[in-house]
């Protein structure tokens, strides 16, 4: 009976040690995965921020180009009419004010 009792205690001790070892391993893996997830999150956040900034800069350039195009083609000073007439037919366009933002 003593031998069975000793074997039982040994098995319980081995099971407890195994459980502790497994618990430690799970905790280490958890900490490792948590750090990896936090790093991945920060990297993704930086990437998205850079993409948004690039998109905004691209949109800003597009708006500036559209503004410039509008000023060149349909501005207050009738430059659009001048461009429509073409260089060869400038003589035919008599009523065009060619001053561009000079205040004349």
KEMI-391434 format. One record per residue: x, y, z of N, C-alpha, C, O in turn. Coordinates in Angstrom, 2 decimals, m for minus. Atoms other than C-alpha are relative to their C-alpha. Layout:
BEGIN
lumke n_c1:X, n_c2:Y, n_c3:Z, ca_c1:X, ca_c2:Y, ca_c3:Z, c_c1:X, c_c2:Y, c_c3:Z, o_c1:X, o_c2:Y, o_c3:Z
...
END
This chain:
BEGIN
lumke n_c1:0.82, n_c2:m1.20, n_c3:0.00, ca_c1:0.00, ca_c2:0.00, ca_c3:0.00, c_c1:0.86, c_c2:1.26, c_c3:0.00, o_c1:0.54, o_c2:2.26, o_c3:m0.65
lumke n_c1:m0.92, n_c2:m1.15, n_c3:m0.04, ca_c1:2.87, ca_c2:2.33, ca_c3:0.79, c_c1:0.55, c_c2:0.30, c_c3:m1.38, o_c1:0.69, o_c2:1.46, o_c3:m1.76
lumke n_c1:m0.55, n_c2:m0.17, n_c3:1.35, ca_c1:4.28, ca_c2:1.77, ca_c3:m2.67, c_c1:m1.01, c_c2:0.67, c_c3:m0.92, o_c1:m0.65, o_c2:1.55, o_c3:m1.70
lumke n_c1:1.06, n_c2:m0.62, n_c3:0.82, ca_c1:0.96, ca_c2:2.67, ca_c3:m4.33, c_c1:m0.19, c_c2:1.47, c_c3:0.40, o_c1:m0.36, o_c2:2.34, o_c3:m0.46
lumke n_c1:0.15, n_c2:m1.37, n_c3:m0.49, ca_c1:0.65, ca_c2:5.77, ca_c3:m2.16, c_c1:1.17, c_c2:0.86, c_c3:m0.48, o_c1:0.97, o_c2:2.01, o_c3:m0.88
lumke n_c1:m1.19, n_c2:m0.74, n_c3:0.47, ca_c1:4.20, ca_c2:6.82, ca_c3:m3.09, c_c1:m0.10, c_c2:0.25, c_c3:m1.52, o_c1:0.22, o_c2:1.34, o_c3:m1.98
lumke n_c1:0.17, n_c2:m0.17, n_c3:1.44, ca_c1:3.49, ca_c2:6.25, ca_c3:m6.81, c_c1:m1.07, c_c2:1.07, c_c3:m0.30, o_c1:m0.92, o_c2:1.89, o_c3:m1.20
lumke n_c1:1.07, n_c2:m0.99, n_c3:0.18, ca_c1:0.29, ca_c2:8.26, ca_c3:m6.51, c_c1:0.53, c_c2:1.41, c_c3:0.23, o_c1:0.26, o_c2:2.31, o_c3:m0.57
lumke n_c1:m0.56, n_c2:m1.32, n_c3:m0.31, ca_c1:2.11, ca_c2:11.20, ca_c3:m4.89, c_c1:0.98, c_c2:0.44, c_c3:m1.09, o_c1:1.02, o_c2:1.62, o_c3:m1.46
lumke n_c1:m0.96, n_c2:m0.32, n_c3:1.07, ca_c1:4.84, ca_c2:11.02, ca_c3:m7.55, c_c1:m0.74, c_c2:0.43, c_c3:m1.28, o_c1:m0.33, o_c2:1.37, o_c3:m1.96
lumke n_c1:0.78, n_c2:m0.35, n_c3:1.20, ca_c1:2.27, ca_c2:11.10, ca_c3:m10.35, c_c1:m0.66, c_c2:1.38, c_c3:0.17, o_c1:m0.69, o_c2:2.17, o_c3:m0.77
lumke n_c1:0.61, n_c2:m1.32, n_c3:m0.28, ca_c1:0.48, ca_c2:14.07, ca_c3:m8.74, c_c1:1.05, c_c2:1.09, c_c3:m0.14, o_c1:0.80, o_c2:2.13, o_c3:m0.74
lumke n_c1:m1.09, n_c2:m0.98, n_c3:0.09, ca_c1:3.79, ca_c2:15.90, ca_c3:m8.40, c_c1:0.40, c_c2:0.22, c_c3:m1.45, o_c1:0.58, o_c2:1.37, o_c3:m1.88
lumke n_c1:m0.34, n_c2:m0.12, n_c3:1.43, ca_c1:4.67, ca_c2:15.18, ca_c3:m12.04, c_c1:m1.08, c_c2:0.75, c_c3:m0.78, o_c1:m0.77, o_c2:1.56, o_c3:m1.65
lumke n_c1:1.11, n_c2:m0.68, n_c3:0.67, ca_c1:1.23, ca_c2:16.35, ca_c3:m13.18, c_c1:0.02, c_c2:1.50, c_c3:0.34, o_c1:m0.21, o_c2:2.34, o_c3:m0.53
lumke n_c1:m0.07, n_c2:m1.41, n_c3:m0.41, ca_c1:1.59, ca_c2:19.58, ca_c3:m11.16, c_c1:1.16, c_c2:0.71, c_c3:m0.69, o_c1:1.03, o_c2:1.85, o_c3:m1.14
lumke n_c1:m1.16, n_c2:m0.58, n_c3:0.69, ca_c1:5.06, ca_c2:20.19, ca_c3:m12.61, c_c1:m0.29, c_c2:0.22, c_c3:m1.49, o_c1:0.05, o_c2:1.25, o_c3:m2.06
lumke n_c1:0.36, n_c2:m0.12, n_c3:1.42, ca_c1:3.77, ca_c2:19.53, ca_c3:m16.13, c_c1:m0.98, c_c2:1.16, c_c3:m0.21, o_c1:m0.84, o_c2:1.94, o_c3:m1.15
lumke n_c1:0.98, n_c2:m1.09, n_c3:0.09, ca_c1:0.83, ca_c2:21.88, ca_c3:m15.54, c_c1:0.70, c_c2:1.36, c_c3:0.14, o_c1:0.41, o_c2:2.29, o_c3:m0.61
lumke n_c1:m0.74, n_c2:m1.26, n_c3:m0.20, ca_c1:3.18, ca_c2:24.60, ca_c3:m14.24, c_c1:0.84, c_c2:0.34, c_c3:m1.22, o_c1:0.90, o_c2:1.49, o_c3:m1.65
lumke n_c1:m0.81, n_c2:m0.20, n_c3:1.20, ca_c1:5.50, ca_c2:24.12, ca_c3:m17.23, c_c1:m0.86, c_c2:0.47, c_c3:m1.17, o_c1:m0.49, o_c2:1.41, o_c3:m1.88
lumke n_c1:0.92, n_c2:m0.39, n_c3:1.08, ca_c1:2.58, ca_c2:24.34, ca_c3:m19.68, c_c1:m0.54, c_c2:1.41, c_c3:0.23, o_c1:m0.64, o_c2:2.20, o_c3:m0.72
lumke n_c1:0.51, n_c2:m1.34, n_c3:m0.33, ca_c1:1.18, ca_c2:27.41, ca_c3:m17.90, c_c1:1.05, c_c2:1.06, c_c3:m0.29, o_c1:0.74, o_c2:2.10, o_c3:m0.87
lumke n_c1:m1.09, n_c2:m0.94, n_c3:0.27, ca_c1:4.55, ca_c2:29.16, ca_c3:m18.06, c_c1:0.19, c_c2:0.19, c_c3:m1.51, o_c1:0.38, o_c2:1.31, o_c3:m1.99
lumke n_c1:m0.18, n_c2:m0.07, n_c3:1.46, ca_c1:4.86, ca_c2:28.32, ca_c3:m21.77, c_c1:m1.13, c_c2:0.81, c_c3:m0.65, o_c1:m0.87, o_c2:1.63, o_c3:m1.54
lumke n_c1:1.15, n_c2:m0.74, n_c3:0.54, ca_c1:1.35, ca_c2:29.65, ca_c3:m22.52, c_c1:0.15, c_c2:1.49, c_c3:0.31, o_c1:m0.12, o_c2:2.33, o_c3:m0.55
lumke n_c1:m0.18, n_c2:m1.41, n_c3:m0.37, ca_c1:2.08, ca_c2:32.88, ca_c3:m20.63, c_c1:1.09, c_c2:0.66, c_c3:m0.83, o_c1:0.94, o_c2:1.80, o_c3:m1.27
lumke n_c1:m1.08, n_c2:m0.55, n_c3:0.83, ca_c1:5.35, ca_c2:33.37, ca_c3:m22.52, c_c1:m0.48, c_c2:0.24, c_c3:m1.43, o_c1:m0.20, o_c2:1.27, o_c3:m2.03
lumke n_c1:0.54, n_c2:m0.17, n_c3:1.36, ca_c1:3.59, ca_c2:32.80, ca_c3:m25.84, c_c1:m0.97, c_c2:1.17, c_c3:m0.07, o_c1:m0.98, o_c2:1.91, o_c3:m1.05
lumke n_c1:0.96, n_c2:m1.11, n_c3:m0.05, ca_c1:0.84, ca_c2:35.23, ca_c3:m24.83, c_c1:0.73, c_c2:1.34, c_c3:m0.03, o_c1:0.37, o_c2:2.23, o_c3:m0.81
lumke n_c1:m0.76, n_c2:m1.26, n_c3:m0.05, ca_c1:3.34, ca_c2:37.98, ca_c3:m23.98, c_c1:0.67, c_c2:0.26, c_c3:m1.34, o_c1:0.66, o_c2:1.38, o_c3:m1.84
lumke n_c1:m0.68, n_c2:m0.12, n_c3:1.29, ca_c1:5.25, ca_c2:37.32, ca_c3:m27.19, c_c1:m0.99, c_c2:0.43, c_c3:m1.10, o_c1:m0.68, o_c2:1.33, o_c3:m1.88
lumke n_c1:1.00, n_c2:m0.34, n_c3:1.01, ca_c1:2.10, ca_c2:37.45, ca_c3:m29.36, c_c1:m0.57, c_c2:1.39, c_c3:0.23, o_c1:m0.87, o_c2:2.12, o_c3:m0.72
lumke n_c1:0.52, n_c2:m1.34, n_c3:m0.33, ca_c1:0.85, ca_c2:40.56, ca_c3:m27.54, c_c1:0.97, c_c2:1.08, c_c3:m0.49, o_c1:0.54, o_c2:2.09, o_c3:m1.04
lumke n_c1:m1.00, n_c2:m0.96, n_c3:0.48, ca_c1:4.11, ca_c2:42.38, ca_c3:m28.29, c_c1:0.01, c_c2:0.06, c_c3:m1.52, o_c1:0.11, o_c2:1.15, o_c3:m2.10
lumke n_c1:0.01, n_c2:0.04, n_c3:1.46, ca_c1:4.01, ca_c2:41.25, ca_c3:m31.92, c_c1:m1.24, c_c2:0.72, c_c3:m0.55, o_c1:m1.15, o_c2:1.44, o_c3:m1.54
lumke n_c1:1.23, n_c2:m0.66, n_c3:0.44, ca_c1:0.39, ca_c2:42.43, ca_c3:m32.26, c_c1:0.10, c_c2:1.51, c_c3:0.19, o_c1:m0.35, o_c2:2.27, o_c3:m0.67
lumke n_c1:m0.16, n_c2:m1.44, n_c3:m0.24, ca_c1:1.23, ca_c2:45.81, ca_c3:m30.73, c_c1:0.94, c_c2:0.62, c_c3:m1.03, o_c1:0.68, o_c2:1.71, o_c3:m1.53
lumke n_c1:m0.93, n_c2:m0.50, n_c3:1.01, ca_c1:4.18, ca_c2:46.23, ca_c3:m33.10, c_c1:m0.67, c_c2:0.06, c_c3:m1.36, o_c1:m0.52, o_c2:1.04, o_c3:m2.09
lumke n_c1:0.70, n_c2:0.03, n_c3:1.29, ca_c1:2.07, ca_c2:45.21, ca_c3:m36.10, c_c1:m1.03, c_c2:1.13, c_c3:m0.07, o_c1:m1.18, o_c2:1.77, o_c3:m1.12
lumke n_c1:0.97, n_c2:m1.09, n_c3:m0.06, ca_c1:m0.63, ca_c2:47.67, ca_c3:m35.01, c_c1:0.67, c_c2:1.35, c_c3:m0.24, o_c1:0.19, o_c2:2.15, o_c3:m1.03
lumke n_c1:m0.71, n_c2:m1.27, n_c3:0.16, ca_c1:1.85, ca_c2:50.53, ca_c3:m34.72, c_c1:0.53, c_c2:0.16, c_c3:m1.43, o_c1:0.44, o_c2:1.24, o_c3:m2.01
lumke n_c1:m0.49, n_c2:m0.07, n_c3:1.38, ca_c1:3.43, ca_c2:49.68, ca_c3:m38.09, c_c1:m1.13, c_c2:0.30, c_c3:m0.98, o_c1:m0.96, o_c2:1.12, o_c3:m1.89
lumke n_c1:1.14, n_c2:m0.21, n_c3:0.88, ca_c1:0.02, ca_c2:49.54, ca_c3:m39.76, c_c1:m0.52, c_c2:1.42, c_c3:0.15, o_c1:m0.91, o_c2:2.06, o_c3:m0.83
lumke n_c1:0.46, n_c2:m1.36, n_c3:m0.25, ca_c1:m0.98, ca_c2:52.82, ca_c3:m38.12, c_c1:0.89, c_c2:1.01, c_c3:m0.70, o_c1:0.40, o_c2:1.97, o_c3:m1.30
lumke n_c1:m0.95, n_c2:m0.89, n_c3:0.67, ca_c1:2.16, ca_c2:54.52, ca_c3:m39.42, c_c1:m0.19, c_c2:m0.07, c_c3:m1.51, o_c1:m0.19, o_c2:0.96, o_c3:m2.19
lumke n_c1:0.20, n_c2:0.18, n_c3:1.44, ca_c1:1.61, ca_c2:53.05, ca_c3:m42.90, c_c1:m1.27, c_c2:0.71, c_c3:m0.47, o_c1:m1.26, o_c2:1.40, o_c3:m1.49
lumke n_c1:1.26, n_c2:m0.65, n_c3:0.37, ca_c1:m2.01, ca_c2:54.24, ca_c3:m43.01, c_c1:0.12, c_c2:1.52, c_c3:0.07, o_c1:m0.41, o_c2:2.23, o_c3:m0.78
lumke n_c1:m0.19, n_c2:m1.45, n_c3:m0.15, ca_c1:m1.01, ca_c2:57.69, ca_c3:m41.78, c_c1:0.80, c_c2:0.55, c_c3:m1.18, o_c1:0.45, o_c2:1.59, o_c3:m1.74
lumke n_c1:m0.80, n_c2:m0.43, n_c3:1.15, ca_c1:1.65, ca_c2:57.96, ca_c3:m44.49, c_c1:m0.82, c_c2:m0.03, c_c3:m1.29, o_c1:m0.71, o_c2:0.87, o_c3:m2.12
lumke n_c1:0.86, n_c2:0.09, n_c3:1.19, ca_c1:m0.86, ca_c2:56.80, ca_c3:m47.13, c_c1:m1.00, c_c2:1.14, c_c3:m0.04, o_c1:m1.23, o_c2:1.73, o_c3:m1.10
lumke n_c1:0.95, n_c2:m1.11, n_c3:m0.04, ca_c1:m3.40, ca_c2:59.38, ca_c3:m45.99, c_c1:0.68, c_c2:1.33, c_c3:m0.34, o_c1:0.12, o_c2:2.14, o_c3:m1.08
lumke n_c1:m0.74, n_c2:m1.23, n_c3:0.30, ca_c1:m0.80, ca_c2:62.14, ca_c3:m46.09, c_c1:0.32, c_c2:0.07, c_c3:m1.48, o_c1:0.18, o_c2:1.13, o_c3:m2.09
lumke n_c1:m0.31, n_c2:0.03, n_c3:1.44, ca_c1:0.27, ca_c2:61.07, ca_c3:m49.59, c_c1:m1.24, c_c2:0.28, c_c3:m0.83, o_c1:m1.17, o_c2:1.02, o_c3:m1.81
lumke n_c1:1.24, n_c2:m0.24, n_c3:0.73, ca_c1:m3.35, ca_c2:60.99, ca_c3:m50.77, c_c1:m0.41, c_c2:1.47, c_c3:0.09, o_c1:m0.83, o_c2:2.07, o_c3:m0.90
lumke n_c1:0.37, n_c2:m1.41, n_c3:m0.17, ca_c1:m4.02, ca_c2:64.43, ca_c3:m49.32, c_c1:0.91, c_c2:0.92, c_c3:m0.81, o_c1:0.44, o_c2:1.89, o_c3:m1.40
lumke n_c1:m0.92, n_c2:m0.81, n_c3:0.80, ca_c1:m0.90, ca_c2:65.86, ca_c3:m50.94, c_c1:m0.31, c_c2:m0.11, c_c3:m1.49, o_c1:m0.23, o_c2:0.87, o_c3:m2.22
lumke n_c1:0.36, n_c2:0.20, n_c3:1.40, ca_c1:m1.94, ca_c2:64.34, ca_c3:m54.26, c_c1:m1.27, c_c2:0.77, c_c3:m0.34, o_c1:m1.36, o_c2:1.41, o_c3:m1.40
lumke n_c1:1.24, n_c2:m0.75, n_c3:0.22, ca_c1:m5.43, ca_c2:65.81, ca_c3:m53.93, c_c1:0.27, c_c2:1.50, c_c3:0.00, o_c1:m0.33, o_c2:2.25, o_c3:m0.78
lumke n_c1:m0.35, n_c2:m1.43, n_c3:m0.06, ca_c1:m3.91, ca_c2:69.17, ca_c3:m53.00, c_c1:0.62, c_c2:0.43, c_c3:m1.32, o_c1:0.29, o_c2:1.49, o_c3:m1.85
lumke n_c1:m0.61, n_c2:m0.32, n_c3:1.29, ca_c1:m1.77, ca_c2:69.09, ca_c3:m56.16, c_c1:m1.04, c_c2:0.04, c_c3:m1.11, o_c1:m1.00, o_c2:0.91, o_c3:m1.98
lumke n_c1:1.05, n_c2:0.02, n_c3:1.01, ca_c1:m4.81, ca_c2:68.15, ca_c3:m58.24, c_c1:m0.85, c_c2:1.26, c_c3:0.08, o_c1:m1.21, o_c2:1.83, o_c3:m0.95
lumke n_c1:0.81, n_c2:m1.21, n_c3:m0.18, ca_c1:m6.79, ca_c2:71.04, ca_c3:m56.78, c_c1:0.78, c_c2:1.22, c_c3:m0.49, o_c1:0.22, o_c2:2.09, o_c3:m1.16
lumke n_c1:m0.82, n_c2:m1.12, n_c3:0.47, ca_c1:m3.90, ca_c2:73.44, ca_c3:m57.40, c_c1:0.08, c_c2:0.02, c_c3:m1.52, o_c1:0.01, o_c2:1.08, o_c3:m2.14
lumke n_c1:m0.05, n_c2:0.08, n_c3:1.47, ca_c1:m3.62, ca_c2:72.19, ca_c3:m61.00, c_c1:m1.34, c_c2:0.41, c_c3:m0.61, o_c1:m1.37, o_c2:1.12, o_c3:m1.61
lumke n_c1:1.32, n_c2:m0.39, n_c3:0.50, ca_c1:m7.38, ca_c2:72.56, ca_c3:m61.51, c_c1:m0.19, c_c2:1.51, c_c3:0.13, o_c1:m0.74, o_c2:2.15, o_c3:m0.77
lumke n_c1:0.11, n_c2:m1.44, n_c3:m0.20, ca_c1:m7.22, ca_c2:76.07, ca_c3:m60.07, c_c1:0.81, c_c2:0.74, c_c3:m1.06, o_c1:0.33, o_c2:1.71, o_c3:m1.65
lumke n_c1:m0.84, n_c2:m0.61, n_c3:1.01, ca_c1:m4.35, ca_c2:76.95, ca_c3:m62.39, c_c1:m0.64, c_c2:m0.12, c_c3:m1.38, o_c1:m0.64, o_c2:0.83, o_c3:m2.16
lumke n_c1:0.67, n_c2:0.21, n_c3:1.28, ca_c1:m6.21, ca_c2:75.45, ca_c3:m65.34, c_c1:m1.19, c_c2:0.92, c_c3:m0.13, o_c1:m1.43, o_c2:1.49, o_c3:m1.20
lumke n_c1:1.16, n_c2:m0.89, n_c3:0.04, ca_c1:m9.32, ca_c2:77.42, ca_c3:m64.44, c_c1:0.45, c_c2:1.44, c_c3:m0.23, o_c1:m0.19, o_c2:2.18, o_c3:m0.98
lumke n_c1:m0.49, n_c2:m1.36, n_c3:0.18, ca_c1:m7.29, ca_c2:80.61, ca_c3:m64.20, c_c1:0.47, c_c2:0.23, c_c3:m1.43, o_c1:0.28, o_c2:1.30, o_c3:m1.99
lumke n_c1:m0.51, n_c2:m0.14, n_c3:1.37, ca_c1:m5.68, ca_c2:79.94, ca_c3:m67.57, c_c1:m1.11, c_c2:m0.07, c_c3:m1.03, o_c1:m1.05, o_c2:0.62, o_c3:m2.05
lumke n_c1:1.02, n_c2:0.22, n_c3:1.03, ca_c1:m8.81, ca_c2:78.84, ca_c3:m69.39, c_c1:m1.28, c_c2:0.79, c_c3:0.22, o_c1:m1.97, o_c2:1.09, o_c3:m0.75
lumke n_c1:1.27, n_c2:m0.69, n_c3:m0.21, ca_c1:m11.68, ca_c2:80.67, ca_c3:m67.76, c_c1:0.10, c_c2:1.12, c_c3:0.99, o_c1:m0.86, o_c2:1.41, o_c3:1.70
lumke n_c1:m0.22, n_c2:m1.05, n_c3:m0.98, ca_c1:m10.23, ca_c2:83.47, ca_c3:m65.73, c_c1:m0.78, c_c2:1.26, c_c3:m0.29, o_c1:m1.49, o_c2:1.33, o_c3:m1.29
lumke n_c1:0.73, n_c2:m1.26, n_c3:0.11, ca_c1:m11.62, ca_c2:86.98, ca_c3:m65.26, c_c1:0.40, c_c2:0.79, c_c3:m1.25, o_c1:m0.40, o_c2:1.57, o_c3:m1.78
lumke n_c1:m0.54, n_c2:m0.88, n_c3:1.03, ca_c1:m9.48, ca_c2:88.46, ca_c3:m67.98, c_c1:m0.22, c_c2:m0.48, c_c3:m1.42, o_c1:0.36, o_c2:0.08, o_c3:m2.35
lumke n_c1:0.33, n_c2:0.43, n_c3:1.35, ca_c1:m10.84, ca_c2:86.54, ca_c3:m70.96, c_c1:1.10, c_c2:m0.77, c_c3:m0.69, o_c1:1.14, o_c2:m0.82, o_c3:m1.92
lumke n_c1:m1.09, n_c2:0.75, n_c3:0.60, ca_c1:m7.76, ca_c2:84.40, ca_c3:m71.49, c_c1:m0.54, c_c2:m1.22, c_c3:m0.73, o_c1:0.06, o_c2:m1.67, o_c3:m1.71
lumke n_c1:0.62, n_c2:1.14, n_c3:0.66, ca_c1:m10.04, ca_c2:81.50, ca_c3:m72.42, c_c1:m0.38, c_c2:0.36, c_c3:m1.44, o_c1:m0.14, o_c2:m0.42, o_c3:m2.35
lumke n_c1:0.37, n_c2:m0.44, n_c3:1.36, ca_c1:m11.36, ca_c2:83.47, ca_c3:m75.41, c_c1:1.24, c_c2:0.13, c_c3:m0.87, o_c1:1.23, o_c2:m0.21, o_c3:m2.05
lumke n_c1:m1.25, n_c2:m0.15, n_c3:0.72, ca_c1:m7.80, ca_c2:84.26, ca_c3:m76.40, c_c1:0.54, c_c2:m1.36, c_c3:m0.45, o_c1:0.99, o_c2:m1.52, o_c3:m1.58
lumke n_c1:m0.48, n_c2:1.33, n_c3:0.34, ca_c1:m6.83, ca_c2:80.59, ca_c3:m76.29, c_c1:m0.88, c_c2:m0.67, c_c3:m1.04, o_c1:m0.40, o_c2:m1.44, o_c3:m1.86
lumke n_c1:0.93, n_c2:0.57, n_c3:0.97, ca_c1:m9.94, ca_c2:79.64, ca_c3:m78.26, c_c1:0.29, c_c2:0.54, c_c3:m1.40, o_c1:0.17, o_c2:m0.18, o_c3:m2.39
lumke n_c1:m0.24, n_c2:m0.62, n_c3:1.31, ca_c1:m9.04, ca_c2:82.04, ca_c3:m81.04, c_c1:1.21, c_c2:m0.61, c_c3:m0.68, o_c1:1.25, o_c2:m0.71, o_c3:m1.90
lumke n_c1:m1.21, n_c2:0.58, n_c3:0.57, ca_c1:m5.64, ca_c2:80.45, ca_c3:m81.51, c_c1:0.98, c_c2:1.10, c_c3:m0.38, o_c1:0.59, o_c2:2.25, o_c3:m0.57
lumke n_c1:m1.05, n_c2:m0.97, n_c3:0.29, ca_c1:m2.37, ca_c2:82.16, ca_c3:m82.30, c_c1:m0.15, c_c2:0.57, c_c3:m1.40, o_c1:0.10, o_c2:1.76, o_c3:m1.60
lumke n_c1:0.08, n_c2:m0.45, n_c3:1.39, ca_c1:m3.00, ca_c2:82.39, ca_c3:m86.07, c_c1:m1.16, c_c2:0.96, c_c3:m0.22, o_c1:m1.14, o_c2:1.79, o_c3:m1.13
lumke n_c1:1.17, n_c2:m0.84, n_c3:0.24, ca_c1:m6.35, ca_c2:84.07, ca_c3:m85.68, c_c1:m0.13, c_c2:1.11, c_c3:1.04, o_c1:m1.23, o_c2:1.61, o_c3:1.27
lumke n_c1:0.04, n_c2:m1.04, n_c3:m1.02, ca_c1:m5.44, ca_c2:86.60, ca_c3:m83.00, c_c1:m0.51, c_c2:1.31, c_c3:m0.58, o_c1:m1.19, o_c2:2.07, o_c3:0.10
lumke n_c1:0.42, n_c2:m1.26, n_c3:0.60, ca_c1:m6.04, ca_c2:89.42, ca_c3:m85.42, c_c1:m1.51, c_c2:0.10, c_c3:m0.06, o_c1:m2.05, o_c2:1.21, o_c3:m0.05
lumke n_c1:1.45, n_c2:m0.02, n_c3:0.11, ca_c1:m9.70, ca_c2:88.40, ca_c3:m85.65, c_c1:m0.67, c_c2:0.22, c_c3:1.34, o_c1:m1.84, o_c2:0.60, o_c3:1.38
lumke n_c1:0.57, n_c2:m0.17, n_c3:m1.34, ca_c1:m10.25, ca_c2:88.58, ca_c3:m81.90, c_c1:0.31, c_c2:1.42, c_c3:0.47, o_c1:1.39, o_c2:1.67, o_c3:1.01
lumke n_c1:m0.25, n_c2:m1.40, n_c3:m0.29, ca_c1:m10.62, ca_c2:92.31, ca_c3:m81.35, c_c1:m0.40, c_c2:0.40, c_c3:1.42, o_c1:0.20, o_c2:1.33, o_c3:1.98
lumke n_c1:0.55, n_c2:m0.46, n_c3:m1.28, ca_c1:m12.54, ca_c2:92.52, ca_c3:m78.05, c_c1:0.56, c_c2:m0.75, c_c3:1.20, o_c1:m0.17, o_c2:m1.01, o_c3:2.15
lumke n_c1:m0.59, n_c2:0.77, n_c3:m1.10, ca_c1:m10.14, ca_c2:90.66, ca_c3:m75.77, c_c1:0.92, c_c2:0.88, c_c3:0.82, o_c1:1.81, o_c2:1.55, o_c3:0.29
lumke n_c1:m0.86, n_c2:m0.72, n_c3:m0.94, ca_c1:m8.58, ca_c2:92.24, ca_c3:m72.71, c_c1:1.13, c_c2:m0.95, c_c3:0.39, o_c1:0.87, o_c2:m1.96, o_c3:1.05
lumke n_c1:m1.13, n_c2:0.90, n_c3:m0.20, ca_c1:m5.09, ca_c2:90.65, ca_c3:m72.50, c_c1:0.77, c_c2:0.29, c_c3:1.29, o_c1:1.79, o_c2:m0.36, o_c3:1.54
lumke n_c1:m0.69, n_c2:m0.28, n_c3:m1.26, ca_c1:m4.08, ca_c2:92.16, ca_c3:m69.14, c_c1:m0.34, c_c2:m1.09, c_c3:0.99, o_c1:m1.51, o_c2:m1.42, o_c3:1.18
lumke n_c1:0.20, n_c2:1.10, n_c3:m0.93, ca_c1:m3.60, ca_c2:89.40, ca_c3:m66.58, c_c1:0.38, c_c2:0.46, c_c3:1.39, o_c1:1.56, o_c2:0.53, o_c3:1.73
lumke n_c1:m0.21, n_c2:m0.35, n_c3:m1.40, ca_c1:m4.00, ca_c2:90.52, ca_c3:m63.00, c_c1:0.89, c_c2:1.19, c_c3:0.24, o_c1:1.50, o_c2:1.27, o_c3:1.30
lumke n_c1:m0.86, n_c2:m1.15, n_c3:m0.21, ca_c1:m2.14, ca_c2:93.79, ca_c3:m63.49, c_c1:m0.78, c_c2:1.19, c_c3:0.53, o_c1:m0.19, o_c2:2.20, o_c3:0.91
lumke n_c1:0.82, n_c2:m1.08, n_c3:m0.52, ca_c1:m5.06, ca_c2:95.94, ca_c3:m62.42, c_c1:m0.29, c_c2:1.08, c_c3:m1.01, o_c1:m0.81, o_c2:2.13, o_c3:m0.63
lumke n_c1:0.27, n_c2:m1.04, n_c3:1.00, ca_c1:m5.31, ca_c2:97.85, ca_c3:m65.68, c_c1:m1.44, c_c2:m0.04, c_c3:m0.44, o_c1:m1.85, o_c2:0.76, o_c3:m1.28
END
